Structures are given as structure tokens and as C-alpha cells.
Amino acid sequence: MTQNIETIVAAHRIAANLRAQGKDPWTYRVRIKDLFVENPKNEDMSEIAQGAAKRLRAALPASMFDVTHQDYDPEIDCIVEAFECICMGDDLDDGELVEEFNTILDDLYNWADINRLWVK
């Protein structure tokens, strides 16, 4: 999901409606920022991405990852699988895996805004 003004407004409306109902605007929460390291190298990125994927699978309902379930969400499934697939490559510069991770992280944040997942 690409973030644009429409998705930003939609996320705000969803949160405002939940608050108006006296509900918590965040349905789910996951902590992944503590996995991050300063100036990561390729060997760090695989570990960080695997940890993020594991925590996302634990924080969200299993039905979101089950293709046979009505609550299956192909977008979050794809995001988590992308984290799981980040691996070290001998021919990659350290910045390349960081860039790949950041692209997946952007996708996660965009999905999280609409689906009320607080990534902290």
C-alpha cells in the first residue's frame, strides 16, 4: 500500500471514529524498534528482519496469515514474508540490505496506519 493523502485521511478518520466510540485507536501493538542497531551491517539486517517477522506474527491474529481464512490479509502476509526472506548475500554492499529492509518497513507502516497496528 502506497501512502498518499487519501490513505492518511482514511487512517485519521478510522482513529477518530474509534476515539469517538471511547475505544483505543490502536487494535494491535508490536514492538520492533528495539531490534534496530545503529549503522547496521548485512549480518545485522537478517537478524533484525527475522525478529520483526516473528514479532509481527505473534502480535497479529493467525487468521491474517491463513489463506483459507476469511480474515486473510495478503498485504501483511507479503510484508512479513518479505522480512523473513531478507538474507545475507556475499555480493551485496552493507547498504543494500538496509535499503531493502527500509522499503519493507515503509510498507509495514503504511499498512499499519489503516489496520490500526501501533509499531513501536
LINPEDA-V435074 format. One record per residue. N is the residue number from 1. OMEGA is omega in whole degrees, 0 to 359 (999 if undefined). Layout:
n->{N,N}
omega->{OMEGA,OMEGA}
This chain:
n->{1,2,3,4,5,6,7,8,9,10,11,12,13,14,15,16,17,18,19,20,21,22,23,24,25,26,27,28,29,30,31,32,33,34,35,36,37,38,39,40,41,42,43,44,45,46,47,48,49,50,51,52,53,54,55,56,57,58,59,60,61,62,63,64,65,66,67,68,69,70,71,72,73,74,75,76,77,78,79,80,81,82,83,84,85,86,87,88,89,90,91,92,93,94,95,96,97,98,99,100,101,102,103,104,105,106,107,108,109,110,111,112,113,114,115,116,117,118,119,120}
omega->{177,179,176,184,180,180,177,179,180,179,179,180,179,180,180,178,178,178,180,178,181,182,174,181,179,180,182,176,175,178,176,185,178,177,186,176,179,180,184,175,180,182,176,189,179,180,180,182,178,178,179,179,181,181,177,179,180,185,184,179,180,181,178,182,183,184,180,184,180,179,180,179,184,182,180,176,179,179,181,177,178,175,182,184,176,179,180,175,183,185,181,172,181,182,184,178,176,179,178,179,181,177,178,179,175,178,179,181,179,177,184,180,181,186,172,173,178,179,181,999}
